[in-house]
Amino acid sequence: MTVDQLLRWGTLRLGDPREGLPQPRREARWLLARALAVAETWLLAHRGEVVAAPQEATFRDWIERRRVGEPAHYLTGTCPFWGREFLVSPAVLIPRPETELLITAALAVPRPPTPRVLDVGTGTGCLAVTLAAQWPAAYVFAVDLSLAALAVAQANARRHGATVFLAAGDLAEAIVGPFDLVIANLPYVPDADIPRLAPEVSRFEPTLALAGGADGTHLLLRLLGDLPRLLAPSGHALLEIGPGQVSLLEPYWLAGGLQRAAVIADPAGTPRVLHLRPNPGGR
Protein backbone atom coordinates (compact mmCIF):
# COMPACT_ATOMS: atom_id res chain seq x y z
CA MET A 1 0.00 0.00 0.00
CA THR A 2 1.05 3.61 -0.50
CA VAL A 3 1.60 6.20 2.20
CA ASP A 4 -1.75 7.83 1.43
CA GLN A 5 -3.62 4.51 1.45
CA LEU A 6 -2.15 3.53 4.80
CA LEU A 7 -3.00 6.91 6.31
CA ARG A 8 -6.60 6.53 5.14
CA TRP A 9 -6.78 2.99 6.51
CA GLY A 10 -5.20 3.95 9.84
CA THR A 11 -7.53 6.92 10.27
CA LEU A 12 -10.58 4.74 9.66
CA ARG A 13 -9.35 2.05 12.07
CA LEU A 14 -8.80 4.60 14.83
CA GLY A 15 -12.44 5.57 14.50
CA ASP A 16 -14.77 8.50 14.57
CA PRO A 17 -13.23 11.32 16.66
CA ARG A 18 -16.61 11.78 18.35
CA GLU A 19 -16.47 8.22 19.69
CA GLY A 20 -12.80 7.27 19.94
CA LEU A 21 -9.49 9.12 19.75
CA PRO A 22 -9.98 12.87 19.28
CA GLN A 23 -7.51 13.19 16.34
CA PRO A 24 -7.38 9.85 14.49
CA ARG A 25 -5.70 11.19 11.35
CA ARG A 26 -3.09 13.06 13.40
CA GLU A 27 -2.33 9.88 15.36
CA ALA A 28 -2.17 7.75 12.22
CA ARG A 29 0.27 10.21 10.63
CA TRP A 30 2.42 10.30 13.77
CA LEU A 31 2.61 6.51 13.96
CA LEU A 32 3.31 6.02 10.26
CA ALA A 33 6.15 8.54 10.36
CA ARG A 34 7.74 6.61 13.21
CA ALA A 35 7.21 3.23 11.55
CA LEU A 36 9.07 4.62 8.52
CA ALA A 37 11.63 6.55 10.63
CA VAL A 38 10.89 9.76 8.71
CA ALA A 39 9.59 13.23 9.54
CA GLU A 40 5.84 13.74 9.25
CA THR A 41 6.47 16.34 6.55
CA TRP A 42 8.05 13.57 4.43
CA LEU A 43 4.68 11.80 4.34
CA LEU A 44 3.01 14.85 2.81
CA ALA A 45 5.56 14.96 0.00
CA HIS A 46 5.50 11.19 -0.68
CA ARG A 47 1.82 10.27 -0.61
CA GLY A 48 2.19 7.89 -3.54
CA GLU A 49 5.28 6.10 -2.17
CA VAL A 50 4.79 2.36 -1.69
CA VAL A 51 5.59 1.32 1.89
CA ALA A 52 7.77 -1.77 2.35
CA ALA A 53 6.05 -4.82 3.86
CA PRO A 54 7.92 -4.85 7.24
CA GLN A 55 7.14 -1.18 7.90
CA GLU A 56 3.53 -1.65 6.81
CA ALA A 57 3.20 -4.61 9.20
CA THR A 58 4.61 -2.53 12.06
CA PHE A 59 2.21 0.32 11.32
CA ARG A 60 -0.80 -2.00 11.14
CA ASP A 61 0.15 -3.61 14.46
CA TRP A 62 0.52 -0.21 16.12
CA ILE A 63 -2.84 1.00 14.81
CA GLU A 64 -4.66 -2.08 16.13
CA ARG A 65 -3.05 -1.69 19.55
CA ARG A 66 -3.65 2.06 19.63
CA ARG A 67 -7.35 1.68 18.81
CA VAL A 68 -7.86 -0.32 22.03
CA GLY A 69 -6.12 2.37 24.08
CA GLU A 70 -2.46 1.37 24.34
CA PRO A 71 -0.41 4.59 24.71
CA ALA A 72 1.32 5.64 21.50
CA HIS A 73 4.67 6.08 23.26
CA TYR A 74 4.60 2.47 24.47
CA LEU A 75 4.06 1.42 20.85
CA THR A 76 7.07 3.31 19.53
CA GLY A 77 9.13 2.71 22.69
CA THR A 78 10.27 6.31 23.06
CA CYS A 79 9.02 9.65 24.40
CA PRO A 80 10.51 13.15 24.10
CA PHE A 81 11.61 14.98 27.24
CA TRP A 82 13.64 18.19 27.40
CA GLY A 83 14.80 17.81 23.80
CA ARG A 84 15.86 14.16 24.08
CA GLU A 85 14.16 10.90 23.17
CA PHE A 86 13.82 8.59 26.17
CA LEU A 87 13.15 4.89 26.04
CA VAL A 88 9.86 3.89 27.69
CA SER A 89 8.15 0.62 28.47
CA PRO A 90 5.03 -0.46 30.38
CA ALA A 91 7.31 -0.71 33.44
CA VAL A 92 7.52 3.09 33.68
CA LEU A 93 5.26 6.10 33.58
CA ILE A 94 5.46 8.01 30.29
CA PRO A 95 7.15 11.38 30.97
CA ARG A 96 4.70 14.29 30.90
CA PRO A 97 5.42 17.80 29.59
CA GLU A 98 4.55 19.30 33.00
CA THR A 99 7.41 17.33 34.58
CA GLU A 100 9.80 19.49 32.56
CA LEU A 101 8.91 22.22 35.09
CA LEU A 102 11.12 20.32 37.55
CA ILE A 103 14.07 20.71 35.18
CA THR A 104 13.32 24.40 34.64
CA ALA A 105 13.26 24.92 38.40
CA ALA A 106 16.39 22.83 38.98
CA LEU A 107 18.43 24.79 36.46
CA ALA A 108 17.46 28.02 38.23
CA VAL A 109 18.65 27.11 41.74
CA PRO A 110 22.15 28.05 42.95
CA ARG A 111 24.53 25.10 43.09
CA PRO A 112 28.18 24.38 43.86
CA PRO A 113 30.60 23.52 41.02
CA THR A 114 30.17 19.78 41.59
CA PRO A 115 26.64 19.41 42.95
CA ARG A 116 25.31 16.19 44.46
CA VAL A 117 21.86 15.42 43.05
CA LEU A 118 19.34 12.77 44.07
CA ASP A 119 16.35 11.75 41.93
CA VAL A 120 13.85 9.78 44.03
CA GLY A 121 11.52 7.46 42.11
CA THR A 122 13.44 7.89 38.88
CA GLY A 123 11.27 5.80 36.53
CA THR A 124 12.61 6.36 33.02
CA GLY A 125 15.49 8.34 34.50
CA CYS A 126 14.41 11.40 32.51
CA LEU A 127 15.10 13.82 35.38
CA ALA A 128 18.40 12.28 36.46
CA VAL A 129 19.71 11.83 32.91
CA THR A 130 18.69 15.34 31.87
CA LEU A 131 20.40 16.94 34.87
CA ALA A 132 23.52 14.78 34.42
CA ALA A 133 23.67 15.93 30.80
CA GLN A 134 23.08 19.58 31.74
CA TRP A 135 25.62 19.46 34.60
CA PRO A 136 28.51 17.19 33.50
CA ALA A 137 30.40 17.88 36.74
CA ALA A 138 27.50 16.81 38.96
CA TYR A 139 27.27 13.56 40.91
CA VAL A 140 23.78 12.36 40.05
CA PHE A 141 22.16 9.52 41.98
CA ALA A 142 18.80 7.95 41.18
CA VAL A 143 16.72 5.45 43.12
CA ASP A 144 13.58 3.44 42.34
CA LEU A 145 11.69 0.61 43.99
CA SER A 146 11.14 -1.14 40.64
CA LEU A 147 14.02 -3.13 39.16
CA ALA A 148 12.30 -3.03 35.77
CA ALA A 149 12.18 0.76 35.95
CA LEU A 150 15.86 0.91 36.89
CA ALA A 151 16.70 -1.16 33.81
CA VAL A 152 14.93 1.44 31.66
CA ALA A 153 16.72 4.29 33.47
CA GLN A 154 20.07 2.57 32.96
CA ALA A 155 19.36 2.15 29.24
CA ASN A 156 18.48 5.84 28.98
CA ALA A 157 21.64 6.90 30.77
CA ARG A 158 23.68 4.86 28.29
CA ARG A 159 21.65 6.18 25.36
CA HIS A 160 22.47 9.78 26.27
CA GLY A 161 25.99 9.26 27.57
CA ALA A 162 25.05 10.43 31.06
CA THR A 163 26.74 9.26 34.24
CA VAL A 164 24.01 8.37 36.75
CA PHE A 165 24.52 6.18 39.82
CA LEU A 166 21.45 3.95 40.12
CA ALA A 167 20.19 2.15 43.23
CA ALA A 168 17.18 0.04 44.14
CA GLY A 169 15.33 1.12 47.24
CA ASP A 170 12.15 2.30 48.92
CA LEU A 171 12.29 6.07 48.40
CA ALA A 172 15.64 7.29 49.81
CA GLU A 173 15.80 5.02 52.88
CA ALA A 174 19.06 3.38 51.76
CA ILE A 175 20.65 6.60 50.48
CA VAL A 176 23.16 8.65 52.46
CA GLY A 177 23.22 12.43 52.03
CA PRO A 178 23.76 15.24 52.03
CA PHE A 179 22.61 16.45 48.62
CA ASP A 180 22.56 19.88 47.07
CA LEU A 181 19.40 18.99 45.17
CA VAL A 182 16.71 16.38 45.80
CA ILE A 183 14.24 16.09 42.96
CA ALA A 184 11.23 13.79 42.77
CA ASN A 185 8.21 13.03 40.63
CA LEU A 186 6.55 10.56 42.97
CA PRO A 187 3.05 9.06 42.58
CA TYR A 188 0.54 11.70 43.71
CA VAL A 189 -2.81 10.57 42.29
CA PRO A 190 -5.38 9.67 44.98
CA ASP A 191 -6.11 5.95 44.71
CA ALA A 192 -9.83 6.50 44.15
CA ASP A 193 -9.13 8.79 41.19
CA ILE A 194 -7.11 6.25 39.19
CA PRO A 195 -10.13 4.50 37.61
CA ARG A 196 -11.37 7.92 36.48
CA LEU A 197 -8.17 8.74 34.58
CA ALA A 198 -8.04 8.38 30.81
CA PRO A 199 -8.31 4.67 29.94
CA GLU A 200 -4.87 4.63 28.33
CA VAL A 201 -3.43 5.74 31.68
CA SER A 202 -5.54 3.66 34.09
CA ARG A 203 -5.35 0.48 31.99
CA PHE A 204 -1.81 0.57 30.64
CA GLU A 205 0.51 2.71 32.78
CA PRO A 206 1.92 1.15 35.98
CA THR A 207 -0.30 1.72 39.02
CA LEU A 208 2.84 1.71 41.20
CA ALA A 209 3.90 4.94 39.45
CA LEU A 210 0.49 6.60 39.88
CA ALA A 211 -1.09 5.67 43.21
CA GLY A 212 -0.37 8.12 46.03
CA GLY A 213 -2.68 6.74 48.72
CA ALA A 214 -5.99 8.11 49.97
CA ASP A 215 -5.29 11.79 49.22
CA GLY A 216 -2.29 11.35 46.93
CA THR A 217 0.30 12.48 49.49
CA HIS A 218 1.37 9.17 51.06
CA LEU A 219 4.79 8.92 49.41
CA LEU A 220 5.32 12.68 49.36
CA LEU A 221 4.87 12.80 53.15
CA ARG A 222 7.36 9.99 53.63
CA LEU A 223 9.93 11.82 51.53
CA LEU A 224 9.23 15.09 53.36
CA GLY A 225 10.07 13.33 56.61
CA ASP A 226 13.42 12.29 55.16
CA LEU A 227 14.40 15.59 53.55
CA PRO A 228 16.02 17.11 56.67
CA ARG A 229 18.46 14.20 56.65
CA LEU A 230 19.03 14.26 52.88
CA LEU A 231 19.49 17.97 52.22
CA ALA A 232 22.69 19.93 52.67
CA PRO A 233 22.21 23.14 54.72
CA SER A 234 22.09 25.14 51.49
CA GLY A 235 20.27 22.43 49.55
CA HIS A 236 17.04 22.51 47.58
CA ALA A 237 14.17 20.04 47.15
CA LEU A 238 11.89 20.09 44.12
CA LEU A 239 8.78 17.90 44.27
CA GLU A 240 6.08 17.46 41.64
CA ILE A 241 2.67 17.63 43.31
CA GLY A 242 -1.00 17.31 42.44
CA PRO A 243 -3.89 19.77 42.75
CA GLY A 244 -4.74 20.89 46.27
CA GLN A 245 -1.74 19.23 47.90
CA VAL A 246 0.25 22.27 49.03
CA SER A 247 -1.96 22.84 52.06
CA LEU A 248 -1.92 19.12 52.91
CA LEU A 249 1.88 19.01 52.86
CA GLU A 250 2.65 22.31 54.61
CA PRO A 251 2.36 21.17 58.25
CA TYR A 252 4.79 18.35 57.54
CA TRP A 253 7.52 20.39 55.86
CA LEU A 254 7.27 22.98 58.65
CA ALA A 255 7.57 20.22 61.27
CA GLY A 256 10.73 19.04 59.51
CA GLY A 257 12.36 22.45 59.72
CA LEU A 258 11.90 23.26 56.05
CA GLN A 259 10.66 26.42 54.39
CA ARG A 260 8.80 26.97 51.15
CA ALA A 261 10.92 28.76 48.57
CA ALA A 262 8.30 28.69 45.80
CA VAL A 263 5.30 26.94 44.32
CA ILE A 264 5.41 26.79 40.53
CA ALA A 265 2.22 26.42 38.50
CA ASP A 266 1.87 24.59 35.21
CA PRO A 267 0.45 26.32 32.09
CA ALA A 268 -3.09 25.48 33.28
CA GLY A 269 -2.47 27.37 36.53
CA THR A 270 -2.31 24.25 38.72
CA PRO A 271 0.40 24.27 41.41
CA ARG A 272 2.78 21.61 40.11
CA VAL A 273 6.25 22.02 41.66
CA LEU A 274 6.93 22.57 45.35
CA HIS A 275 10.35 24.09 46.06
CA LEU A 276 11.60 23.62 49.64
CA ARG A 277 14.77 24.59 51.49
CA PRO A 278 16.14 23.99 54.98
CA ASN A 279 15.06 26.72 57.38
CA PRO A 280 18.02 27.85 59.49
CA GLY A 281 15.59 29.11 62.12
CA GLY A 282 13.44 25.99 61.99
CA ARG A 283 13.35 23.10 64.36
C-alpha positions, 0 to 999 in steps of 0.5 A: 500500500502507499503512504496515502492509502495507509494513512486513510486505513489507519484513520478509519481504524482509529475511529470517529473522533466523536467516539474514539481518539480525538484526532485519528488522522493526526495519530495515524500520521504520527505513527506512520512517520515513526514506523518509517523513521521519517519526519511527518512532513516527508509523508506529505511529499511522498503520498504515492510512495509504496511502503515496504512490507515490514514497515507496513506490518509494524504500522498496522500492528501499532494501529490495532493496539492504539485503537484499544487504548495502548499509549502511543509512546509504548508502541514506539518505545520512546518519548521526548523529554527536554529535547531528548528521546527517552526509552519507555516501556510499560514498566515506567510512567510516560514522561509528561510535559509538565514534569519538565517544570522540575528541570526548569526549576532545577536549572534556576537554583544556585549550586556548587561547582560539583553538585550532588543530586538525588532523583527519588523514584526515577522511573525512566530516569528522565530527570536524572539523565537530563540533569547529568547531561546539563551538569557534566560535573555533577554527581547524580544519583537515582533510586527506584523501587522497581528493578524493571524501571531501573533497567529502563533508566540505565538504558536511557543513561547509556543512550544519552551518555550520562553518568548516573549512579542507580540504586534500588530502594524504597524512596531514599531510605538506603541513600546517604546524604547530604545532597545539594538537590533532591528532585522527585516526581513521585506518585501523587494521584489519589487511589480513588481517582485512578479508575477515572483517569483516561483509559490509556493511563488507568489500563496501561501505565503502571499503578505503582507509578500513579497511586499516592494513597488516599489523598495522593500524598502518602509517598510525598509525606514519607519523603518530606520526613526524610528531607532534613536528613538528605538535604545539605544546609544550602540544599534545595528540594523540588517535588512534583505535586497534584492539585490541592496538595500544598496545604496538605503538605505544609504542616509536615515540611514545617515540622521538619524544619523546612521552608517553602521557597516557591510553588510553581504552577503549570500552564493550566495554573495548577500548582505543580512544583513545590520548592523547599529549602532547609530553614536555618531558624526551623526546628 
